[in-house]
Amino acid sequence: MSSRSPFSRLLRRAFYAFVASGLLGFVALGIISWDREQAEERENLAIVSGFLASATQAFFDDLGHGLDPLGQLLLQIDVVNHPEAARSALEKFQKRYPQVGAMAVIDTSGRMLINTALPPGAPLPDFHRTTDYMAPFRTALADPGLYTIGRPEYGQVIREWRFPFRYTMRDEQGRALFMIQAAIPLETGMNFLRNVSLPPNSLVGILREDGFQQARWPVDNPDKVYGQRLNGPLAKTIHAQPGLHHGYFTGFSPWMYTEQQRLGAYSHLATLPMYAYVSIPYSHVWNKWWEHNSPVLGVFLVFVAIFGAISYWVRIHERQHSDELLSQARRDSLTGLTNRAGAEELLERQIRAAKESGRPFSIMFFDLDRFKDINDTLGHGIGDQLLAEVGKRTSATLRHQDMLARLGGDEFLVILPDARLPPPHGRRNA
């Protein structure tokens, strides 16, 4: 029979209900907070990607407008026939734009006339038979725009990854006269990409509409990033929704230096077929979520601990009190022995144990003769003292596993486990 009281059970249920409701509330709060953190990060990333798009467009426009007066100067110098006469002007332009790694002038046939990365008189590279070079060169030569931007490639002259920034000088009829080409090193040419304040493991870059990376920071292995069409989450998003000029993307990019799932935003450049993008690992969003919600969880756990400790203390003391009441209900108040109700339980328990083990037990019953005369002559107080003394002396003669009970009045019962008494020949009175 369980000694747990209805109050103890109610207190336990109240504790479980408190924990369950608290956990449900925390989960709901966590989900709402997680959505809010993602929305906030998306908004921040959209701002950064918009800034990068504007900065990139401004960088290219500034470089393109700077090449226009340079082209006029080279036309006056007659650079096609006197290329070395243009070296000082090209080097001066390069100092003005430190993002440029080298300056070159190329005639309309694709022959390189001068390259500032090579000293005067040094042999110049010949790309006439290089299809990968001549095809985009002819496309840029025919482009009517102010400037064109080629895909990144490994420069044979400067010996590093760079992309060509081309400006075609034309006559009054629009015929191409020569091309000025500025080589923009990808490690040092676009400093504003690395100067953006972002969380660790963030990625910023420029992606072309054809799926090629124009620039990215940081890059651990340029051979994996540049010179090949990529199919990362941003490229997939743009391909699925080509009309969007602003948006977000998520996913994994196996070609990145980290394979963590990422959250990013992108913005289309104003006049160029490129997208500026920025992405952060989802672990950063998780860290911010944890930073904002861990105090709430901590307070909840403290309340659970306090409520749990109080509940446990109340339940323990309430159970002890219940056990004491239960023990008192089965204890004779005069002699301190087990009463009739307790004796019946002990006897039932001993019978079950004997059936299970097959071991015998014995019981003895005795009462006091002429006990009523003692009460009548000496008073009930003396009678009570006599009963208490009988219980004390009888207990002293029993083994520690034997059980003595007062059934009521002057009647006593003794249970003797593992004992077999001889058949009685008659009732013996004390």
C-alpha positions in Angstrom: 0.0 0.0 0.0 1.4 3.4 -1.0 1.9 5.9 1.7 1.8 8.8 -0.8 -1.0 11.2 0.1 -3.3 13.0 -2.3 -1.5 16.3 -1.4 1.9 14.7 -2.4 0.5 13.4 -5.7 -1.1 16.9 -6.3 2.3 18.6 -5.6 4.1 16.2 -8.0 1.6 16.8 -10.8 1.8 20.6 -10.2 5.6 20.4 -10.6 5.4 18.3 -13.8 2.8 20.8 -15.1 5.0 23.7 -14.3 8.0 22.1 -16.1 6.0 21.1 -19.1 4.3 24.5 -19.5 7.7 26.2 -19.0 9.3 24.1 -21.6 6.5 24.6 -24.1 6.7 28.4 -23.5 10.5 28.3 -23.9 10.2 26.3 -27.2 7.5 28.8 -28.5 9.7 31.7 -27.5 12.7 30.0 -29.0 11.0 29.5 -32.4 9.7 33.1 -32.5 13.2 34.4 -31.5 14.9 32.2 -34.1 12.7 33.6 -36.8 13.4 37.1 -35.6 17.2 36.5 -35.5 17.1 35.2 -39.1 15.0 38.2 -40.3 17.4 40.6 -38.5 20.4 38.9 -40.1 18.8 38.9 -43.5 18.2 42.7 -43.2 21.8 43.3 -42.1 23.1 41.2 -45.0 20.9 43.0 -47.5 22.3 46.3 -46.4 25.9 45.0 -46.7 25.2 43.5 -50.1 23.6 46.7 -51.3 26.7 48.7 -50.1 29.0 46.2 -51.9 27.1 46.6 -55.1 27.3 50.4 -55.0 31.0 50.3 -54.0 31.8 47.9 -56.8 29.9 49.8 -59.4 31.5 53.0 -58.3 35.0 51.4 -58.4 34.5 50.2 -62.0 32.9 53.5 -63.1 35.8 55.5 -61.6 38.4 53.3 -63.3 36.5 53.4 -66.6 36.2 57.2 -66.6 39.9 57.5 -65.6 40.9 55.4 -68.7 39.1 57.8 -71.0 41.5 60.8 -70.7 44.4 58.3 -70.7 43.2 57.0 -74.0 43.2 60.5 -75.4 46.7 61.0 -74.2 47.9 57.7 -75.7 46.3 58.7 -79.0 48.3 61.8 -79.0 51.5 59.9 -78.3 50.6 57.5 -81.1 51.0 54.5 -78.9 50.4 52.0 -81.7 53.6 53.1 -83.4 55.5 54.3 -80.4 54.4 52.1 -77.4 57.4 52.8 -75.2 56.6 56.5 -75.3 53.4 55.7 -73.4 55.1 53.9 -70.5 55.4 56.9 -68.2 51.7 57.8 -68.7 50.7 54.2 -68.0 52.8 54.0 -64.9 51.5 57.3 -63.7 47.9 56.0 -64.1 48.8 52.9 -62.2 50.1 54.9 -59.3 46.9 56.8 -59.2 44.9 53.6 -59.1 46.9 51.2 -56.7 44.2 48.5 -57.3 45.7 48.0 -60.8 48.5 45.4 -60.9 49.7 46.1 -64.5 48.8 48.2 -67.5 48.9 47.1 -71.1 48.1 48.4 -74.6 46.9 46.0 -77.3 46.3 46.7 -80.9 43.1 45.6 -82.7 44.7 42.4 -83.9 45.3 41.3 -80.4 49.0 42.0 -80.4 50.3 43.3 -77.1 52.3 46.6 -77.6 53.4 47.3 -74.0 53.0 45.9 -70.5 54.1 47.8 -67.4 54.8 44.6 -65.6 57.7 43.9 -68.1 60.8 46.0 -68.5 61.4 47.8 -71.8 62.7 45.5 -74.5 61.5 42.3 -72.7 59.5 39.9 -75.0 55.8 40.3 -74.7 53.4 37.4 -74.6 51.6 36.4 -77.8 48.0 35.3 -77.4 47.0 35.2 -81.1 46.6 31.4 -81.0 45.0 31.3 -77.5 41.2 31.0 -78.1 40.3 31.6 -74.5 42.0 35.0 -74.8 41.1 36.1 -78.3 37.4 35.3 -78.1 36.7 37.6 -75.1 39.1 40.1 -76.6 37.1 40.4 -79.8 33.9 40.6 -77.9 35.3 43.5 -75.8 36.6 45.2 -78.9 33.1 45.1 -80.4 31.3 46.2 -77.2 30.0 49.8 -77.5 30.1 50.4 -73.8 32.6 52.6 -71.9 34.5 49.5 -70.6 34.2 45.7 -70.3 35.3 43.4 -67.5 36.7 40.0 -68.4 36.5 36.8 -66.3 39.3 36.1 -63.8 42.3 34.2 -65.2 45.8 33.5 -64.2 48.0 36.2 -65.6 51.1 35.0 -67.4 52.9 38.3 -66.8 52.1 39.2 -63.2 51.9 35.5 -62.2 48.7 35.7 -60.1 45.0 35.5 -60.5 43.5 38.7 -61.9 40.7 39.9 -64.2 41.2 42.3 -67.2 39.5 45.7 -67.2 39.4 46.8 -70.9 38.8 50.2 -72.4 38.7 50.5 -76.3 39.8 53.7 -77.8 37.8 54.6 -81.0 38.0 57.3 -83.6 35.1 59.7 -84.5 33.5 57.0 -86.7 33.5 54.5 -83.8 36.2 52.3 -85.2 38.5 50.6 -82.7 42.0 52.0 -82.7 43.6 50.2 -79.7 42.7 48.7 -76.3 43.9 49.7 -72.9 43.8 46.8 -70.4 44.2 47.1 -66.7 44.9 43.9 -64.8 43.1 43.9 -61.4 44.8 41.3 -59.0 42.2 39.4 -57.1 44.2 39.3 -53.9 44.8 43.1 -53.6 42.8 44.8 -56.3 39.4 45.1 -54.6 40.3 46.2 -51.1 36.8 47.3 -50.1 35.7 43.6 -50.1 38.0 42.8 -47.2 37.3 46.0 -45.3 33.7 45.2 -44.6 33.1 44.5 -40.9 31.5 41.0 -40.7 31.4 38.0 -38.4 34.2 35.4 -38.6 34.0 33.0 -41.6 31.9 35.5 -43.6 32.2 35.5 -47.4 31.9 38.6 -49.7 32.3 38.7 -53.4 31.1 39.5 -56.9 29.4 36.9 -59.0 28.9 37.2 -62.7 25.5 36.4 -64.3 27.2 33.6 -66.2 28.0 31.8 -63.0 31.7 32.7 -62.8 33.2 34.4 -59.7 34.5 37.9 -60.5 36.1 38.4 -57.1 35.7 36.9 -53.6 37.2 37.4 -50.1 38.6 35.4 -48.5 39.9 32.7 -50.9 42.0 29.7 -49.7 42.4 28.1 -53.1 41.9 30.4 -56.1 42.0 27.5 -58.6 38.8 26.1 -57.1 37.0 29.5 -57.1 38.1 31.2 -60.3 38.1 30.2 -63.9 35.2 27.8 -63.7 31.4 28.1 -63.6 30.1 27.4 -60.1 26.8 26.0 -59.0 26.5 27.1 -55.4 23.3 28.2 -53.6 23.6 31.8 -54.9 24.0 30.7 -58.5 21.0 28.3 -58.1 18.9 31.1 -56.6 19.7 33.5 -59.4 19.0 30.8 -62.0 15.7 30.0 -60.5 14.7 33.7 -60.2 16.6 35.6 -62.8 14.5 38.8 -62.6 15.2 39.5 -59.0 17.9 42.2 -58.3 17.8 41.7 -54.6 17.3 38.6 -52.5 18.5 36.0 -50.1 20.0 32.5 -50.4 20.8 29.6 -48.1 22.6 26.3 -48.5 25.9 24.5 -48.7 28.8 25.3 -51.1 31.2 22.4 -51.3 33.8 24.7 -53.1 34.0 27.0 -50.1 36.7 26.7 -47.5 33.9 25.8 -45.1 31.1 23.4 -45.7 28.8 25.0 -43.1 25.3 25.9 -44.1 25.2 29.6 -44.9 22.8 32.5 -45.0 23.4 35.2 -47.5 22.0 38.2 -49.4 22.8 39.6 -52.9 22.2 42.8 -54.8 22.6 43.4 -58.6 25.0 46.0 -59.8 23.3 49.0 -61.4 24.7 48.7 -64.9 26.8 45.5 -65.0 25.8 41.9 -65.3 27.1 41.1 -61.8 25.8 40.5 -58.3 27.5 41.6 -55.0 26.8 39.1 -52.2 27.7 38.4 -48.6 27.1 35.3 -46.6 27.6 34.2 -43.0 27.5 30.7 -41.5 24.3 29.7 -39.8 26.4 29.1 -36.6 26.6 32.8 -36.3 22.8 33.1 -36.2 22.7 30.3 -33.7 25.3 32.0 -31.5 23.3 35.3 -31.5 20.1 33.4 -30.8 21.8 31.6 -27.9 23.3 34.9 -26.6 19.8 36.5 -26.5 17.9 33.5 -25.1 20.3 31.8 -22.7 19.4 34.3 -19.9 15.8 33.3 -20.3 16.6 29.6 -20.2 18.9 30.2 -17.2 16.1 32.0 -15.3 13.7 29.2 -16.2 16.1 26.5 -15.0 16.7 28.4 -11.7 12.9 28.6 -11.1 12.6 24.9 -11.9 15.4 24.1 -9.5 13.9 26.2 -6.8 10.4 24.9 -7.3 11.7 21.4 -7.6 13.7 21.7 -4.3 10.7 23.2 -2.5 8.4 20.5 -3.9 10.9 17.8 -2.9 11.3 19.1 0.6 7.5 19.5 1.1 6.9 16.0 -0.3 9.6 14.4 1.9 8.3 16.1 5.0 4.7 15.4 4.1 5.6 11.7 3.5 7.4 11.5 6.8 4.4 13.0 8.5 2.1 10.5 6.7 4.4 7.6 7.6 4.4 8.8 11.2 0.6 9.0 11.2 0.4 5.6 9.6 2.8 4.2 12.1 0.8 5.7 15.0 -2.3 4.2 13.5 -0.7 0.7 13.8 0.9 1.3 17.2 -0.6 0.8 20.6 -0.3 4.1 22.5 0.0 2.4 25.9 2.7 -0.2 25.4 4.3 1.1 22.2 3.6 -2.4 20.6 1.9 -3.1 17.4 -1.9 -2.9 17.7 -4.5 -5.2 16.3 -4.6 -3.5 12.8 -0.8 -3.7 12.6 -0.8 -7.3 13.8 -3.2 -8.3 11.1 -1.0 -6.7 8.4 2.1 -8.4 9.9 0.4 -11.7 10.0 -0.8 -11.5 6.4 2.7 -10.5 5.3 4.2 -13.5 7.2 1.7 -15.9 5.6 2.7 -14.7 2.1 6.4 -15.0 3.0 5.9 -18.5 4.3 4.0 -19.6 1.1 6.8 -18.2 -1.1 9.7 -19.6 0.9 8.1 -22.8 2.3 9.6 -22.0 5.7 7.3 -22.4 8.8 6.3 -19.8 11.4 4.4 -19.9 14.6 2.1 -17.7 16.6 1.3 -17.5 20.2 -1.7 -15.9 21.9 -1.9 -15.1 25.6 -3.8 -12.9 28.0 -3.7 -12.0 31.7 -6.0 -13.8 34.3 -7.9 -11.7 36.8 -6.6 -8.5 35.2 -10.1 -6.9 35.8 -9.6 -7.3 39.6 -6.3 -5.3 39.4 -8.1 -2.5 37.6 -11.0 -2.6 40.1 -8.8 -2.7 43.2 -5.7 -0.8 42.3 -7.1 1.5 39.6 -6.7 1.7 35.8 -3.4 3.6 36.2 -1.8 0.6 37.9 -3.4 -1.7 35.3 -1.9 0.3 32.5 1.5 0.1 34.1 1.2 -3.6 34.4 0.3 -4.0 30.7 3.3 -1.9 29.7 5.6 -4.0 32.0 4.2 -7.2 30.5 5.0 -5.9 27.0 8.5 -4.8 28.0 9.4 -8.1 29.7 7.9 -10.3 26.9 9.8 -8.3 24.3 13.0 -8.9 26.2 12.6 -12.7 25.9 12.0 -12.6 22.1 14.4 -12.8 19.2 15.1 -9.7 17.1 13.0 -11.2 14.2 10.0 -12.0 16.4 7.0 -9.6 16.5 4.9 -8.8 19.6 1.5 -7.1 19.4 -1.2 -6.1 21.8 -4.6 -6.9 20.4 -6.5 -5.0 23.0 -7.3 -5.2 26.7 -5.0 -7.8 28.3 -4.6 -9.9 25.0 -1.2 -10.2 23.3 0.0 -12.0 20.1 3.5 -13.2 19.3 4.6 -14.1 15.7 7.6 -16.3 15.5 9.2 -16.6 12.0 11.1 -19.8 11.2 9.8 -21.5 14.3 7.6 -24.6 14.8 5.9 -25.0 18.2 4.8 -28.4 19.5 1.0 -29.1 19.3 -0.7 -27.5 22.3 -2.1 -29.7 25.0 -4.3 -27.0 26.4 -4.5 -23.3 26.9 -2.0 -21.8 29.3 -2.8 -18.6 31.1 -0.2 -16.2 32.5 
